[in-house]
Amino acid sequence: MDLDLFLHQLHFHSDQVNPGDWEIDWEDAPLPFKIYRGLPEFSLPHRVPLSSKKEGATCKTNLPALGSFLWCSYGLTQFSQTALTAGGESVETIQSLRRFAPSGGGLYPNELYIYLKVEELPHGMYHYDAAHHRLLLLREGNFDSYLNRTLGNRANLEDGFGAIMISSMFWKNFFKYHNFSYRLQGLDAGALIGQMLEAGQHFRYHARIHFQFLDQAVNHLLGLDGREESIYAVIPLSRKKELPIQRGGGIKQSAKELCAELPALKISYVQRSQNVKEFPQIMEVNQSSMMELTGLFSILEKGQRKRENRPGITLPEGEKLNANKYEVFRNRHSPEMDFIPGKINAEKLAALLQHACASFFACPTDLNEAEDTASRLSLYGCFYQVEGIEDGAYRYDHVSHSLLKLKAGDFRPELQAGMNMAYVHFHQIPICLHIAGDRSFYSKELGHRGYRILHMEAGMLMQRLLLSASALGMNGHPLLGFDVNHCDSLYNLKASDQTTLIQIPVGCHRPKSRLTGGMHI
């Protein structure tokens, strides 16, 4: 298979990557969470304090704090029932379990693993069992050296209390989206990282994001079958503010050498689906994305700040955001067709953009040089009837906190026409944001791995934008069912070798017409 063609079609012509006769077997759907059999269990406290009171001068890594952190990051937070009219007098009820982080179709293809070195638990590798809010011990021991070598000796895990590892279970959303699921998996993983970073701030957990590691070695450590599930990101956690990611040094490692140091794990998990179909294209692109040697790790060039001979519109100081993180997390949802017209001014727009970008670009990753903040992603938007801002298409410059007007006019009809389904009503939406990134998906520096990394970066920024909108009393709805080529043309992105990665309508909304209940004590 031509993987370059596959990724190109996946992004620019997504209708070509799925078979026309694909049917979703809802009766044979997988569980939205992974449940292991026969592993040592460590229950986490179910009482989660829904407030934002300061946790003291130092960070806490006791079980109540860790439990709250994991629940806010990826726990089951809400049970939802929605009634749909199926025609005539018949009504169909859809039930779902929700989490604070968004996911395409509410399928949550990612799983969360954590390496912990805390007093109340045996040191070792755990799986976060979201269904029961507990930790399951996969492998006991100290793995500082092993993990650090999988990261190219750049993490210094001895100074931290553990690390988060985020995987993608391919079948969990392939059963619905077929090959298009690969695009969703990276965005979902990025949204989870963004949510985890926001939750970690409350407990003063400091994190570094590693997108490059020896895949087979990390999968082997956790007992994962790379044909079913693979790690997408490794995130060391520390009690103190971290030094920049270390560069170079140490002996070059291979995944094969590290795997030979540990025996294979013999573990099993519950698979509800009776007919798990094959996904050869995703397996092939995932295999091609794996790194076998630490010498293959790369540093990406910092994106150049665009300078154009256009007058910029300096944005005012933004509105104050809701400081209660738990309230912000609970209030975030995707409005779908529930957007309504509402008053949006320049101060609210300024706060939305400034807060999201400031927190995103300050996050250290292994793609950047020390003390260097990434600016490879760009943020564009179409605004309509925002007080103080003329209707039109703009690019946001986070360095100068200003807008560069690209085109004047009302682009809501064009955005609506570019959708493949009526997910939202654009005539009710004053703000539509577009995250853009490298048109070649970092292929020169990172090969096929660059595609998923770029989408994880976009997912991180997307989640910051969604939480900022929630903190301002609004909400956003991430969309992939849109014409990428149309949006690229709207902003003339091809000229700067960029492309649209995700579309996010933002605005006011009415309460959703569904019955919901919080899943916490």
ROLUMVO-510239 format. One record per residue (C-alpha): residue in one letter; x, y, z. Coordinates in steps of 0.2 Angstrom, whole numbers, padded with zeros to 4 digits, always signed. Layout:
<rs>
AXYZ/...
</rs>
This chain:
<rs>
M+0000+0000+0000/D+0006+0018-0004/L+0005+0025+0014/D+0009+0043+0007/L-0006+0042-0004/F-0017+0034+0010/L-0013+0049+0022/H-0015+0062+0008/Q-0033+0054+0004/L-0037+0053+0023/H-0035+0071+0025/F-0039+0079+0008/H-0051+0066+0001/S-0058+0057+0016/D-0072+0049+0006/Q-0060+0039-0003/V-0052+0029+0012/N-0068+0020+0017/P-0077+0007+0007/G-0094+0013+0000/D-0103-0003+0007/W-0097-0001+0025/E-0110-0005+0038/I-0109-0001+0057/D-0114-0016+0068/W-0119-0008+0083/E-0125-0024+0091/D-0107-0030+0091/A-0099-0014+0096/P-0083-0015+0108/L-0084-0008+0125/P-0079+0010+0127/F-0066+0006+0140/K-0053-0008+0143/I-0056-0021+0157/Y-0042-0033+0161/R-0045-0050+0170/G-0036-0056+0185/L-0024-0042+0189/P-0020-0034+0207/E-0033-0021+0210/F-0030-0004+0219/S-0046+0006+0222/L-0046+0025+0220/P-0057+0036+0232/H-0073+0039+0223/R-0076+0055+0233/V-0070+0069+0221/P-0070+0087+0228/L-0079+0097+0215/S-0070+0114+0219/S-0054+0123+0215/K-0047+0127+0232/K-0029+0127+0232/E-0020+0111+0237/G-0007+0119+0247/A+0011+0125+0243/T+0017+0108+0237/C+0009+0095+0225/K+0000+0080+0232/T+0003+0062+0225/N-0008+0053+0238/L-0022+0042+0232/P-0036+0055+0234/A-0026+0067+0224/L-0021+0054+0211/G-0039+0048+0210/S-0045+0065+0207/F-0032+0069+0194/L-0036+0053+0184/W-0055+0055+0185/C-0054+0073+0179/S-0042+0067+0165/Y-0051+0052+0158/G-0063+0045+0171/L-0082+0042+0167/T-0090+0059+0173/Q-0108+0058+0166/F-0121+0046+0161/S-0132+0053+0147/Q-0149+0048+0139/T-0155+0056+0123/A-0172+0053+0115/L-0173+0053+0096/T-0189+0053+0086/A-0187+0039+0074/G-0203+0044+0064/G-0221+0044+0068/E-0224+0041+0087/S-0209+0030+0090/V-0194+0036+0100/E-0177+0029+0101/T-0167+0032+0117/I-0148+0033+0116/Q-0137+0030+0132/S-0119+0035+0133/L-0105+0037+0146/R-0096+0053+0144/R-0079+0060+0150/F-0072+0078+0151/A-0061+0076+0136/P-0071+0075+0119/S-0070+0061+0107/G-0076+0058+0090/G-0093+0050+0091/G-0091+0048+0110/L-0081+0032+0107/Y-0065+0036+0117/P-0052+0025+0107/N-0038+0030+0119/E-0033+0021+0135/L-0022+0028+0150/Y-0008+0019+0158/I+0003+0026+0172/Y+0020+0022+0179/L+0019+0027+0198/K+0032+0028+0212/V+0021+0034+0227/E+0021+0028+0245/E+0003+0021+0245/L+0006+0009+0230/P+0018-0004+0224/H+0030+0005+0212/G+0026-0001+0194/M+0016+0000+0179/Y-0003+0002+0180/H-0018+0003+0169/Y-0032+0016+0174/D-0048+0006+0174/A-0060+0020+0170/A-0075+0009+0172/H-0072+0005+0190/H-0061+0020+0194/R-0046+0010+0200/L-0028+0005+0196/L-0023-0012+0190/L-0005-0017+0192/L+0002-0024+0176/R+0021-0025+0181/E+0029-0021+0198/G+0046-0013+0199/N+0056+0002+0196/F+0057+0006+0178/D+0066+0023+0178/S+0081+0017+0168/Y+0070+0007+0156/L+0058+0021+0152/N+0071+0034+0151/R+0081+0024+0138/T+0065+0022+0128/L+0064+0041+0128/G+0082+0043+0122/N+0089+0047+0139/R+0080+0064+0139/A+0068+0062+0153/N+0077+0060+0170/L+0063+0050+0177/E+0072+0048+0194/D+0066+0066+0198/G+0048+0063+0195/F+0034+0052+0203/G+0029+0043+0187/A+0023+0045+0169/I+0007+0044+0159/M+0006+0033+0143/I-0008+0036+0131/S-0012+0022+0119/S-0024+0020+0105/M-0035+0004+0103/F-0038+0004+0085/W-0054-0007+0085/K-0063+0005+0098/N-0068+0017+0084/F-0063+0008+0068/F-0079-0002+0070/K-0089+0014+0066/Y-0077+0025+0056/H-0066+0012+0047/N-0050+0020+0041/F-0056+0037+0045/S-0053+0032+0063/Y-0035+0034+0061/R-0037+0053+0059/L-0048+0054+0075/Q-0036+0043+0085/G-0023+0057+0085/L-0035+0071+0088/D-0043+0061+0103/A-0026+0058+0110/G-0021+0076+0109/A-0038+0081+0117/L-0034+0069+0131/I-0016+0076+0134/G-0024+0094+0134/Q-0037+0089+0147/M-0024+0080+0158/L-0012+0095+0158/E-0027+0106+0163/A-0031+0094+0177/G-0013+0092+0182/Q-0011+0111+0185/H-0024+0110+0200/F-0012+0097+0209/R+0004+0106+0203/Y+0009+0091+0193/H+0022+0097+0180/A+0023+0087+0163/R+0033+0085+0148/I+0026+0078+0132/H+0036+0065+0123/F+0030+0060+0105/Q+0045+0051+0101/F+0050+0034+0110/L+0054+0016+0106/D+0037+0010+0102/Q+0039-0009+0104/A+0049-0007+0120/V+0035+0004+0128/N+0022-0008+0122/H+0032-0023+0128/L+0033-0015+0145/L+0014-0013+0146/G+0010-0030+0138/L+0002-0022+0123/D-0001-0031+0107/G+0004-0018+0094/R-0008-0026+0081/E-0022-0020+0092/E-0016-0006+0103/S-0001+0005+0103/I+0006+0019+0114/Y+0005+0037+0106/A+0013+0048+0119/V+0023+0046+0135/I+0022+0060+0148/P+0033+0061+0163/L+0026+0069+0179/S+0035+0078+0192/R+0032+0086+0209/K+0043+0101+0205/K+0044+0112+0190/E+0054+0103+0177/L+0070+0107+0169/P+0069+0107+0149/I+0070+0090+0141/Q+0087+0084+0140/R+0095+0083+0123/G+0107+0069+0117/G+0119+0061+0128/G+0119+0042+0133/I+0121+0027+0123/K+0110+0025+0108/Q+0096+0012+0111/S+0086+0000+0101/A+0069-0007+0104/K+0075-0025+0102/E+0088-0023+0115/L+0076-0016+0128/C+0063-0029+0125/A+0075-0043+0129/E+0078-0036+0146/L+0060-0040+0152/P+0049-0055+0151/A+0033-0054+0141/L+0017-0051+0151/K+0003-0064+0150/I-0013-0054+0153/S-0030-0054+0145/Y-0044-0042+0144/V-0063-0042+0140/Q-0067-0040+0122/R-0086-0038+0119/S-0086-0038+0100/Q-0088-0056+0093/N-0082-0051+0076/V-0067-0040+0076/K-0063-0035+0058/E-0046-0033+0051/F-0039-0015+0048/P-0023-0018+0038/Q-0021+0000+0032/I-0020+0006+0050/M-0009-0008+0055/E+0003-0004+0041/V+0004+0015+0044/N+0006+0012+0063/Q+0020-0001+0060/S+0028+0012+0048/S+0027+0025+0061/M+0036+0015+0074/M+0054+0020+0080/E+0066+0006+0082/L+0082+0017+0087/T+0084+0032+0098/G+0095+0039+0085/L+0080+0042+0074/F+0073+0055+0086/S+0072+0073+0078/I+0070+0091+0083/L+0058+0101+0072/E+0062+0118+0066/K+0052+0132+0075/G+0038+0139+0064/Q+0042+0156+0057/R+0031+0170+0063/K+0022+0176+0047/R+0025+0194+0043/E+0013+0202+0030/N+0010+0219+0024/R-0007+0220+0032/P-0012+0231+0047/G-0015+0220+0062/I-0030+0223+0074/T-0023+0223+0092/L-0035+0214+0103/P-0040+0221+0120/E-0037+0213+0137/G-0048+0198+0138/E-0063+0195+0150/K-0059+0186+0166/L-0061+0167+0165/N-0070+0156+0177/A-0056+0150+0189/N-0066+0135+0195/K-0058+0121+0184/Y-0071+0108+0190/E-0085+0119+0185/V-0077+0122+0168/F-0074+0104+0165/R-0092+0099+0169/N-0099+0113+0158/R-0089+0109+0143/H-0099+0099+0130/S-0103+0099+0111/P-0119+0109+0108/E-0122+0102+0090/M-0138+0109+0084/D-0141+0119+0101/F-0131+0134+0096/I-0141+0150+0098/P-0137+0169+0094/G-0128+0178+0108/K-0119+0193+0112/I-0100+0191+0109/N-0088+0206+0110/A-0070+0208+0107/E-0065+0206+0125/K-0073+0189+0125/L-0065+0184+0109/A-0048+0190+0115/A-0049+0180+0131/L-0054+0164+0121/L-0039+0166+0110/Q-0026+0172+0122/H-0029+0160+0136/A-0029+0145+0125/C-0014+0149+0115/A-0004+0155+0130/S-0006+0139+0139/F-0003+0128+0124/F+0013+0136+0117/A+0021+0136+0134/C+0020+0117+0136/P+0037+0108+0133/T+0038+0094+0121/D+0052+0083+0114/L+0050+0091+0097/N+0057+0108+0102/E+0074+0115+0107/A+0076+0119+0126/E+0067+0135+0131/D+0059+0136+0114/T+0040+0137+0112/A+0032+0129+0097/S+0023+0140+0085/R+0021+0128+0071/L+0002+0127+0072/S-0008+0142+0067/L-0025+0148+0072/Y-0038+0155+0060/G-0056+0161+0062/C-0071+0167+0053/F-0081+0180+0064/Y-0098+0187+0062/Q-0106+0201+0072/V-0093+0201+0086/E-0094+0218+0093/G-0078+0228+0089/I-0072+0216+0075/E-0077+0218+0057/D-0085+0202+0049/G-0072+0192+0040/A-0059+0179+0040/Y-0043+0182+0051/R-0027+0174+0057/Y-0023+0176+0076/D-0005+0181+0080/H-0003+0175+0098/V+0014+0184+0100/S+0007+0201+0097/H-0011+0196+0103/S-0018+0203+0087/L-0029+0198+0072/L-0024+0199+0054/K-0039+0202+0042/L-0037+0191+0027/K-0055+0193+0019/A-0070+0203+0023/G-0087+0196+0023/D-0099+0184+0031/F-0093+0166+0027/R-0106+0156+0037/P-0115+0151+0021/E-0099+0144+0014/L-0094+0135+0030/Q-0112+0127+0030/A-0110+0122+0012/G-0093+0114+0016/M-0101+0102+0028/N-0105+0084+0023/M-0119+0083+0036/A-0129+0096+0046/Y-0120+0094+0062/V-0122+0112+0067/H-0132+0127+0061/F-0118+0140+0056/H-0131+0154+0055/Q-0132+0153+0074/I-0113+0154+0076/P-0102+0170+0078/I-0085+0162+0079/C-0078+0147+0069/L-0060+0143+0072/H-0048+0133+0062/I-0032+0125+0068/A-0019+0124+0054/G-0003+0115+0053/D+0011+0108+0041/R+0004+0102+0024/S+0016+0088+0023/F+0012+0082+0041/Y+0031+0083+0046/S+0034+0069+0034/K+0052+0075+0030/E+0058+0075+0048/L+0047+0061+0056/G+0041+0051+0042/H+0023+0043+0043/R+0024+0046+0062/G+0022+0065+0059/Y+0004+0063+0054/R-0002+0057+0071/I+0010+0069+0080/L+0003+0084+0071/H-0015+0079+0075/M-0010+0076+0093/E-0003+0094+0093/A-0019+0100+0085/G-0030+0090+0098/M-0020+0098+0112/L-0024+0116+0106/M-0042+0111+0102/Q-0045+0106+0120/R-0037+0122+0127/L-0049+0132+0116/L-0064+0121+0121/L-0060+0124+0140/S-0057+0142+0137/A-0074+0144+0129/S-0082+0134+0143/A-0074+0146+0156/L-0082+0161+0146/G-0099+0153+0147/M-0099+0147+0129/N-0095+0130+0121/G-0087+0124+0105/H-0090+0109+0094/P-0075+0100+0086/L-0079+0095+0068/L-0070+0084+0055/G-0084+0082+0043/F-0080+0097+0033/D-0072+0101+0016/V-0053+0103+0020/N-0049+0110+0003/H-0062+0123+0004/C-0056+0130+0021/D-0038+0129+0015/S-0043+0140+0000/L-0053+0152+0012/Y-0037+0156+0021/N-0025+0153+0006/L-0016+0140+0017/K-0007+0132+0002/A+0004+0147+0000/S+0011+0144+0017/D+0012+0125+0016/Q-0001+0123+0029/T-0018+0114+0029/T-0034+0114+0040/L-0033+0101+0054/I-0049+0104+0064/Q-0064+0115+0063/I-0072+0122+0079/P-0088+0132+0079/V-0089+0142+0096/G-0104+0152+0103/C-0118+0153+0115/H-0131+0138+0116/R-0147+0132+0124/P-0146+0117+0137/K-0145+0101+0128/S-0162+0091+0127/R-0156+0076+0136/L-0156+0068+0153/T-0139+0068+0162/G-0132+0063+0178/G-0115+0066+0186/M-0105+0051+0190/H-0096+0056+0206/I-0099+0057+0225/
</rs>
